[in-house]
Amino acid sequence: MEENESGRRTCKRFEIPGAAVSFTIIKSPSSNKKHEEEFCPILDISRGGLKFTGSKPIEINSDITLKISIPGETIPLILNGKVLWLSAIEGQDKYQIGVQFNPYGEKEGQNYPGNLVKVIALEQIFLTPGKTETGKYEIDG
């Protein structure tokens, strides 16, 4: 995997117009209370994670299951991950939420490797040259 100067693995972030995510928090560091939310706008996505807008704060390090709806696709993409960061949107009762996907592989808790292939295909369709940010991702066999 390619690394940048800070030693982090990198991948390209891209936007998918009209994409939304529904999610369920499956485990939170401080409680077992589940939280669900539907049709949150996705701000950007990469092979390693996504950023979306939600109406409630989510505790950092919460384990989360994401159901990603892509316009024109009949079956949503389902990925598991961990909330890495949260940022209140000034002047609104909304939050930007950053999620890192679990590694792709066949072990328990990992994401199905075929989903990585789907994300790469979406990247090839929606990535705008010259407009990229980087994030990190992992593949574990």
PEMOMO-V730582 format. One record per pair of residues at least 24 apart in sequence whose ideal C-beta (glycine too) atoms are under 8 Angstrom apart, sorted by the first residue. I is the first residue (numbers start at 0). J is the second residue. Records with the same first field share a line. If there is no record, write none. Layout:
BEGIN
I: J / J
END
This chain:
BEGIN
0: 138
3: 133
7: 133 / 135
8: 47 / 135 / 136 / 137
9: 133 / 134 / 135
10: 45 / 46 / 47 / 133 / 134 / 135 / 136
11: 45 / 46 / 122 / 126 / 131 / 132 / 133
12: 43 / 44 / 45 / 50 / 131 / 132 / 133 / 134
13: 43 / 44 / 45 / 121 / 122 / 125 / 126 / 127 / 131
14: 41 / 42 / 43 / 44 / 125 / 127
15: 41 / 44 / 69 / 70 / 121 / 125
16: 70 / 125
17: 70
18: 44 / 67 / 68 / 69 / 70
19: 67 / 68
20: 49 / 51 / 65 / 66 / 67 / 68
21: 65 / 66 / 68 / 75
22: 53 / 63 / 64 / 65 / 66
23: 63 / 64
24: 57 / 58 / 61 / 62 / 63
25: 62 / 63 / 64 / 79
26: 61 / 62
27: 57 / 58 / 60 / 61 / 62
28: 58 / 59 / 60 / 61
29: 58
30: 58
38: 68
41: 67
42: 95
43: 132
44: 118 / 121
45: 118 / 122 / 133 / 134 / 136
46: 100 / 115 / 118 / 119 / 122 / 136
47: 99 / 100 / 134 / 135 / 136 / 137
48: 80 / 83 / 97 / 98 / 99 / 100 / 134 / 135 / 136
49: 97 / 98 / 100
50: 95 / 96 / 97 / 98
51: 95 / 96 / 98
52: 88 / 93 / 94 / 95 / 96
53: 93 / 94 / 96
54: 92 / 93 / 94
55: 94
56: 85 / 87 / 94
57: 82 / 85 / 94 / 96
58: 82
59: 83 / 84 / 85
63: 98
65: 98
69: 121
76: 114 / 117 / 118
77: 114
78: 110 / 114
79: 108 / 109 / 110
99: 134 / 135 / 136
100: 136
102: 136 / 137 / 138 / 139
103: 137 / 138 / 139
104: 138 / 139 / 140
105: 140
106: 139
109: 139
112: 138
END
